[in-house]
């Protein structure tokens, strides 16, 4: 039965809710910046002037469910759902799109009932990008992996023996990854990205100029030791 997971709770398995229709997921609104110049045609578009890419507002999710449990249980189910998620941040996974999660704050918008049916509407304001279900340092659950569109990310304890070229296939969301380094001699490693070389000390490093963007991203490591790359992709 198709449903929706809110953190560890499933709409059908835990609450007996059946989706009335597919969840409504709005596209995120681009954050546009236009300057109107008097006595000039059109406008000046500064939308991508600061970061080189489009940024987005949050997006909205609406899920409308029918309650199939016995009528005397309706009020209790309603309270259970309110106790669990109303006003709280949730990681939400749709059964029809099991390899991504939406992250945001959810609330029960409406509860309607009559003598025959009961309906609950749950709404959320979520981040503009849906994120991959697992980060590159987490163990994968193959049951939810999509072999057509999924990307296997095994970025943990990568051995650097003198030199190493490593490629990351980025999703649509631009991400600054973390590098966890353990060098053989305690002096760290070096990484080259887009013609610039950066020092990576032992421990956790974030280099703000290393941004994994959509497409293939090449990292060239030098030194001796191990590096783990903490990255999670997101798409619209």
Backbone torsions as a table, in degrees:
resi	resn	phi	psi	omega
1	UNK	NA	118.0	179.0
2	UNK	-63.5	136.8	179.6
3	UNK	-156.4	-157.2	-176.6
4	UNK	-137.1	134.7	174.7
5	UNK	-98.0	128.3	173.6
6	UNK	-111.0	104.4	-169.0
7	UNK	51.6	-123.8	-175.5
8	UNK	-89.8	-0.5	-178.8
9	UNK	-98.6	138.6	177.4
10	UNK	-109.5	136.0	-172.6
11	UNK	-57.8	-40.3	-178.5
12	UNK	-89.7	-48.0	-174.9
13	UNK	-64.6	-35.5	-175.6
14	UNK	-99.7	-30.6	-174.7
15	UNK	-121.2	-4.5	-179.7
16	UNK	67.1	34.2	179.8
17	UNK	-97.2	136.7	176.8
18	UNK	-115.3	128.1	178.0
19	UNK	-61.8	129.8	176.0
20	UNK	-73.2	-31.2	178.0
21	UNK	-158.6	176.4	178.5
22	UNK	-61.1	142.7	175.9
23	UNK	-55.7	142.8	177.5
24	UNK	-92.7	118.0	-179.1
25	UNK	-120.5	110.8	-177.9
26	UNK	-76.7	147.0	172.5
27	UNK	-69.9	146.3	178.9
28	UNK	-70.9	141.2	179.7
29	UNK	-78.8	125.7	177.3
30	UNK	-63.4	142.1	174.8
31	UNK	-85.5	93.9	-176.8
32	UNK	-94.9	148.8	176.7
33	UNK	-129.2	113.9	178.5
34	UNK	-121.7	140.7	175.0
35	UNK	-117.9	122.6	179.0
36	UNK	-87.9	121.2	-179.4
37	UNK	-102.6	117.2	179.5
38	UNK	-58.3	145.9	178.2
39	UNK	62.9	23.3	178.6
40	UNK	-131.6	147.6	176.8
41	UNK	-71.5	141.1	173.6
42	UNK	66.9	-154.8	-179.2
43	UNK	-137.4	165.9	172.9
44	UNK	-93.6	124.5	-177.8
45	UNK	-97.1	111.7	-179.7
46	UNK	-108.3	17.7	-173.3
47	UNK	-55.5	-40.9	-176.5
48	UNK	-107.3	14.3	-172.2
49	UNK	-71.5	-30.6	-174.4
50	UNK	-88.6	-38.6	-174.7
51	UNK	-115.7	-9.0	-178.2
52	UNK	79.5	7.6	178.8
53	UNK	-153.1	166.5	-179.3
54	UNK	-81.1	134.8	171.8
55	UNK	-104.9	158.2	-171.4
56	UNK	-130.7	154.5	170.0
57	UNK	-76.6	170.3	171.3
58	UNK	-61.8	160.6	175.0
59	UNK	-114.8	162.4	-175.7
60	UNK	-110.6	141.4	174.9
61	UNK	-122.3	133.3	176.2
62	UNK	-126.9	126.1	178.1
63	UNK	-124.0	122.7	179.3
64	UNK	-111.7	126.5	-173.7
65	UNK	-122.9	149.6	165.9
66	UNK	-97.7	139.9	175.8
67	UNK	-92.3	125.2	-176.7
68	UNK	-105.6	-4.2	179.9
69	UNK	-69.8	169.8	179.4
70	UNK	-59.7	148.7	-173.2
71	UNK	-58.2	-36.0	-178.9
72	UNK	-68.4	-11.2	178.4
73	UNK	-95.2	-8.7	-172.8
74	UNK	-57.1	-50.0	-176.9
75	UNK	-62.9	-37.3	-179.7
76	UNK	-69.0	-41.1	177.6
77	UNK	-62.3	-42.4	179.1
78	UNK	-58.1	-45.0	179.7
79	UNK	-67.5	-38.8	177.7
80	UNK	-58.4	-44.9	-178.7
81	UNK	-66.9	-43.1	177.6
82	UNK	-60.7	-46.2	-179.9
83	UNK	-58.8	-37.9	-172.2
84	UNK	-79.8	-44.5	-168.4
85	UNK	-124.1	-15.4	-170.1
86	UNK	-61.4	114.7	178.5
87	UNK	83.4	2.0	-175.4
88	UNK	-101.8	157.3	173.5
89	UNK	-76.4	134.2	-177.9
90	UNK	-129.3	151.0	166.5
91	UNK	-103.1	114.6	-169.4
92	UNK	-113.5	131.2	-179.7
93	UNK	-124.9	128.7	176.0
94	UNK	-88.8	134.8	178.8
95	UNK	-57.8	-31.0	-178.5
96	UNK	-81.1	-7.7	180.0
97	UNK	-140.8	64.2	-165.3
98	UNK	-76.3	-4.4	-177.7
99	UNK	-96.7	1.8	179.7
100	UNK	-131.2	157.6	177.9
101	UNK	-130.5	144.4	173.1
102	UNK	-102.8	135.0	-176.1
103	UNK	-119.0	123.6	179.9
104	UNK	178.8	-170.8	-175.6
105	UNK	-103.8	131.3	-173.3
106	UNK	-119.4	157.1	179.0
107	UNK	-153.0	152.7	172.4
108	UNK	-81.5	117.4	-176.1
109	UNK	-85.9	-37.5	-171.9
110	UNK	-157.0	144.4	172.1
111	UNK	-131.9	118.8	-179.6
112	UNK	-123.3	141.1	178.2
113	UNK	-151.6	154.5	171.1
114	UNK	-135.8	-161.5	-176.7
115	UNK	-69.8	-18.1	-173.4
116	UNK	-110.2	-45.3	-173.3
117	UNK	-127.7	159.8	173.8
118	UNK	-134.1	135.7	-176.8
119	UNK	-126.2	135.4	177.6
120	UNK	-123.8	132.4	177.0
121	UNK	-112.6	124.9	179.0
122	UNK	-115.4	129.9	-178.3
123	UNK	-125.6	153.5	179.4
124	UNK	-146.9	148.9	170.1
125	UNK	-106.0	113.4	-171.4
126	UNK	-119.5	164.1	177.8
127	UNK	-58.9	151.7	-174.8
128	UNK	-63.4	-29.7	-178.8
129	UNK	-102.5	135.8	167.2
130	UNK	-81.2	135.7	-172.5
131	UNK	-102.2	150.5	174.2
132	UNK	-56.4	151.0	-174.2
133	UNK	-69.2	-31.1	-177.8
134	UNK	-128.6	143.0	172.7
135	UNK	-79.3	170.5	-173.2
136	UNK	-71.6	-11.9	179.7
137	UNK	-105.6	0.9	-180.0
138	UNK	-93.9	157.2	175.2
139	UNK	-73.2	138.7	-178.2
140	UNK	-84.2	145.8	170.0
141	UNK	-106.2	107.1	-171.8
142	UNK	-68.6	-19.8	-179.9
143	UNK	-60.5	-32.9	-177.7
144	UNK	-99.0	-0.3	-175.9
145	UNK	-73.7	134.9	177.1
146	UNK	-96.2	111.4	-175.0
147	UNK	-75.4	-8.5	177.2
148	UNK	-91.9	-40.4	-174.6
149	UNK	-117.8	-10.4	-176.5
150	UNK	-74.6	157.9	177.5
151	UNK	-122.9	123.1	177.4
152	UNK	-78.2	118.1	-177.5
153	UNK	-113.5	98.9	177.8
154	UNK	-111.6	82.9	-172.2
155	UNK	-112.2	23.9	-175.9
156	UNK	-102.1	133.8	176.0
157	UNK	51.5	56.6	177.2
158	UNK	-79.8	126.4	-177.5
159	UNK	-79.0	126.0	174.1
160	UNK	-111.2	114.8	-178.1
161	UNK	-121.4	78.8	-177.4
162	UNK	92.8	-72.2	178.7
163	UNK	-140.2	147.5	177.5
164	UNK	-152.3	130.2	172.4
165	UNK	-103.2	127.1	-176.3
166	UNK	-131.2	134.9	-178.6
167	UNK	-113.9	139.0	176.1
168	UNK	-120.0	126.6	174.8
169	UNK	-87.1	111.1	-176.2
170	UNK	-87.5	149.1	172.9
171	UNK	-87.3	-171.3	-175.1
172	UNK	-64.8	-35.4	-179.0
173	UNK	-75.9	130.3	175.2
174	UNK	-78.3	131.7	-173.0
175	UNK	-134.7	134.8	170.0
176	UNK	-90.5	110.5	-176.7
177	UNK	-79.9	167.9	171.6
178	UNK	-105.4	142.3	176.6
179	UNK	-113.6	122.0	176.6
180	UNK	-106.3	114.9	-169.5
181	UNK	-112.7	139.8	169.4
182	UNK	-137.8	98.0	-177.0
183	UNK	-85.8	158.5	-178.2
184	UNK	-68.2	-34.9	-174.9
185	UNK	-110.8	5.5	177.1
186	UNK	83.2	3.9	-177.8
187	UNK	-95.4	-1.1	179.1
188	UNK	84.3	-169.1	179.2
189	UNK	-128.5	171.5	172.0
190	UNK	-120.1	149.5	177.1
191	UNK	-135.5	135.9	177.2
192	UNK	-108.6	130.7	-179.8
193	UNK	-143.4	123.4	179.9
194	UNK	51.0	50.3	174.5
195	UNK	70.0	10.3	175.7
196	UNK	-120.3	139.4	-178.3
197	UNK	-109.4	136.0	-176.5
198	UNK	-128.9	146.5	175.6
199	UNK	-85.4	137.3	175.1
200	UNK	-118.8	111.3	179.5
201	UNK	-78.2	160.6	173.9
202	UNK	-59.0	138.3	-174.9
203	UNK	108.4	-155.2	-175.4
204	UNK	-97.6	131.7	-177.8
205	UNK	-129.5	141.0	168.2
206	UNK	-127.4	124.0	178.7
207	UNK	-110.4	111.5	-171.9
208	UNK	-65.0	-20.2	178.7
209	UNK	-86.6	-6.9	175.3
210	UNK	-97.4	102.3	-177.3
211	UNK	-119.4	118.1	178.0
212	UNK	-80.2	115.4	-177.3
213	UNK	-109.7	175.8	-178.8
214	UNK	-61.3	132.4	-177.9
215	UNK	106.9	-165.4	-178.2
216	UNK	-86.7	132.3	179.7
217	UNK	-121.9	124.7	-174.9
218	UNK	-104.0	128.9	176.3
219	UNK	-118.0	130.8	178.0
220	UNK	-113.3	112.2	-179.0
221	UNK	-99.0	145.2	172.1
222	UNK	-133.2	148.2	-177.6
223	UNK	124.1	-166.0	-179.7
224	UNK	-136.8	126.6	-179.5
225	UNK	151.5	-151.5	-178.0
226	UNK	-130.3	146.1	175.8
227	UNK	-135.8	136.9	171.2
228	UNK	-113.8	139.5	-177.0
229	UNK	-116.0	115.1	-178.1
230	UNK	-92.9	108.4	-175.7
231	UNK	-142.8	140.3	173.7
232	UNK	-135.7	123.9	-176.9
233	UNK	-83.7	155.1	177.2
234	UNK	-140.4	148.3	177.7
235	UNK	-139.4	164.1	-177.9
236	UNK	-78.8	NA	NA
